């Protein structure tokens, strides 16, 4: 009974978010965000809020109109966000190491949950493999090799 109420309450809140246009969905393609996000995962994206270092975000690709990318916001620079893949060795991986910073206006929103497949349902939290706030501040311009 209690679980049903919680799920019902979550559905009402999610419905309110969609009604206001603040929640969208996105699908993961490719292996650049492994191990946290896998190809075929479907995500809930909250729009309209500010990203913070460590958040997983959906952004418009700065060089390819119409293409959206799912990346980790590593740090805020004067001209935009430095976005990186969690899996730097993924085939075809493209991130800020390739196209530079992404302007604020290109960041569509922050990933808050994964809803598909049901076996992987859950929230997507700040951080990631080997990530911490101190790393983001001290990262500088050197590329992390894993």
C-alpha positions in Angstrom: 0.0 0.0 0.0 2.7 2.5 1.0 4.8 1.6 -2.1 1.8 2.2 -4.3 1.2 5.6 -2.8 4.8 6.5 -3.3 4.8 5.4 -6.9 1.5 7.2 -7.4 2.9 10.4 -5.8 6.0 10.1 -8.0 3.7 9.8 -11.1 1.8 12.9 -10.1 5.0 14.9 -9.6 6.4 13.6 -12.9 3.1 14.5 -14.7 3.3 18.0 -13.3 6.8 18.3 -14.5 5.8 17.2 -18.0 2.8 19.5 -18.0 5.1 22.5 -17.3 7.5 21.4 -20.0 10.3 20.9 -17.6 10.8 17.1 -18.1 11.9 15.5 -21.4 13.3 12.1 -22.3 16.4 11.1 -24.1 17.9 7.8 -25.3 21.5 6.7 -24.8 23.3 5.6 -27.9 26.9 4.5 -28.0 29.3 3.5 -25.2 30.8 6.9 -24.2 29.0 7.0 -20.8 29.7 3.4 -19.7 29.6 2.0 -17.1 26.9 4.3 -15.6 24.8 4.7 -18.8 24.4 2.0 -21.4 23.2 2.0 -25.0 19.4 1.6 -24.9 18.9 3.3 -21.5 16.1 5.9 -21.6 16.6 9.0 -19.4 14.4 11.7 -17.8 16.0 15.1 -18.4 15.0 18.1 -16.3 15.2 21.3 -18.3 15.3 24.9 -17.0 17.7 24.3 -14.1 21.4 25.2 -13.9 24.0 22.4 -14.3 26.7 21.9 -11.7 30.1 20.1 -12.1 29.5 16.4 -12.0 26.0 16.4 -13.4 25.2 14.3 -16.4 23.6 16.6 -19.0 22.0 16.6 -22.4 23.4 19.2 -24.7 23.2 20.2 -28.4 26.4 19.3 -30.2 28.2 22.5 -31.0 29.3 21.4 -34.5 26.4 19.2 -35.7 23.0 20.9 -35.6 20.2 18.7 -34.4 22.4 16.2 -32.6 22.1 15.9 -28.9 24.8 14.4 -26.7 24.7 12.9 -23.2 27.9 13.9 -21.3 29.2 14.8 -17.8 29.6 18.5 -17.0 33.1 18.6 -15.7 33.7 22.3 -15.1 32.2 25.7 -16.1 34.6 27.9 -18.1 34.1 31.6 -19.1 32.7 30.6 -22.5 30.7 27.5 -21.5 30.7 24.0 -20.1 33.5 21.5 -20.5 31.7 18.2 -21.2 33.4 14.8 -21.1 32.5 11.2 -21.7 32.8 8.9 -18.7 34.4 6.2 -21.0 37.2 8.0 -22.9 38.1 4.9 -24.8 34.6 4.4 -26.3 34.7 3.9 -30.1 33.5 7.1 -31.8 33.6 9.1 -28.5 33.3 12.9 -29.1 33.3 15.4 -26.3 35.0 18.7 -25.3 38.4 17.3 -26.0 37.2 17.3 -29.6 34.9 20.3 -29.9 35.8 22.5 -27.0 33.4 24.1 -24.5 29.7 24.0 -25.1 27.9 27.4 -24.6 25.3 27.6 -21.8 22.5 27.9 -24.3 23.4 24.5 -25.8 22.8 22.7 -22.4 19.3 21.3 -22.7 19.0 20.0 -19.2 20.3 17.7 -16.4 19.7 14.0 -16.4 17.8 13.0 -13.2 16.7 9.4 -13.8 16.9 6.4 -16.0 13.5 4.7 -16.6 14.2 2.1 -19.2 15.0 -0.7 -19.1 13.0 -1.4 -15.9 15.8 -3.5 -14.5 18.0 -0.4 -14.4 15.4 2.1 -13.2 16.7 4.7 -10.8 18.1 8.2 -10.3 21.3 9.5 -12.0 23.4 11.3 -9.5 26.2 13.8 -9.6 29.7 12.4 -9.9 30.7 9.3 -11.8 33.5 6.8 -12.1 36.5 8.3 -10.3 34.9 11.8 -10.2 34.9 14.2 -7.2 34.5 17.9 -6.9 38.2 18.4 -6.1 39.1 16.7 -9.3 36.9 19.1 -11.3 38.6 22.1 -9.6 42.1 20.8 -10.0 41.6 19.2 -13.4 43.1 22.1 -15.4 43.7 21.4 -19.1 45.2 18.0 -18.8 43.3 15.0 -20.2 42.6 12.1 -17.9 43.8 8.8 -19.4 42.1 5.7 -18.0 
